[in-house]
């Protein structure tokens, strides 16, 4: 599976989960402050992951579609082409 497909699916899963959590909070599904704080923490964490994915995609666009491979023994080199 291509990395773009993985990122797309991950973003969709994050979107679904954030929406579920937001509905839970706004529809009165939270019965105490501890649960509320837990859900808000989950939303914040998911939003942070979403932002990091966006940053990675932006960096990849700036560097072109060519990715890089890091070989810990030899350092940074260009990725092999298919």
C-alpha positions in Angstrom: 0.0 0.0 0.0 1.3 3.4 -0.9 2.2 5.9 1.8 -0.4 8.4 0.5 -3.1 5.8 0.9 -2.0 5.0 4.4 -2.0 8.7 5.3 -5.4 9.2 3.7 -6.9 6.3 5.6 -5.3 7.4 8.9 -6.7 10.9 8.4 -10.2 9.6 7.8 -10.0 7.4 10.9 -8.8 10.4 12.9 -11.6 12.5 11.5 -14.2 9.9 12.4 -12.9 9.5 16.0 -12.8 13.2 16.6 -16.3 13.6 15.3 -17.5 10.7 17.6 -15.8 12.3 20.6 -17.2 15.8 19.8 -20.7 14.4 19.4 -20.3 12.6 22.8 -19.4 15.9 24.5 -22.0 18.0 22.7 -24.9 15.6 23.1 -24.7 15.3 26.8 -22.9 11.9 26.8 -20.5 13.1 29.5 -21.6 12.6 33.0 -18.7 13.9 35.0 -15.7 16.2 34.7 -13.1 13.4 34.7 -14.8 11.9 31.6 -15.0 15.3 30.0 -11.3 16.0 30.5 -10.4 12.5 29.2 -12.4 13.1 26.0 -11.0 16.6 25.5 -7.5 15.1 26.0 -8.2 12.5 23.3 -9.4 15.2 20.9 -6.3 17.3 21.5 -4.0 14.3 20.9 -5.8 13.4 17.7 -5.7 17.0 16.5 -1.9 17.0 17.2 -1.4 13.8 15.2 -3.5 15.3 12.4 -1.4 18.4 12.4 1.8 16.4 12.3 0.5 14.4 9.3 -0.3 17.6 7.5 3.2 19.0 8.3 4.8 15.8 6.9 2.7 16.0 3.7 3.6 19.7 3.3 7.3 19.0 3.8 7.1 16.2 1.2 5.4 18.6 -1.3 8.2 21.2 -0.7 10.9 18.5 -1.4 9.1 17.1 -4.4 7.5 13.7 -4.5 10.9 12.1 -4.1 11.2 10.6 -0.6 14.4 9.7 1.2 15.7 6.6 2.9 17.9 6.7 5.9 20.5 4.0 6.2 21.8 4.1 9.7 25.1 2.7 8.7 25.7 5.0 5.7 23.6 8.1 6.4 21.0 9.8 4.2 20.7 8.8 0.5 18.1 9.1 -2.2 15.4 6.5 -2.3 15.4 3.8 -4.9 13.1 4.2 -7.8 10.6 1.5 -8.9 
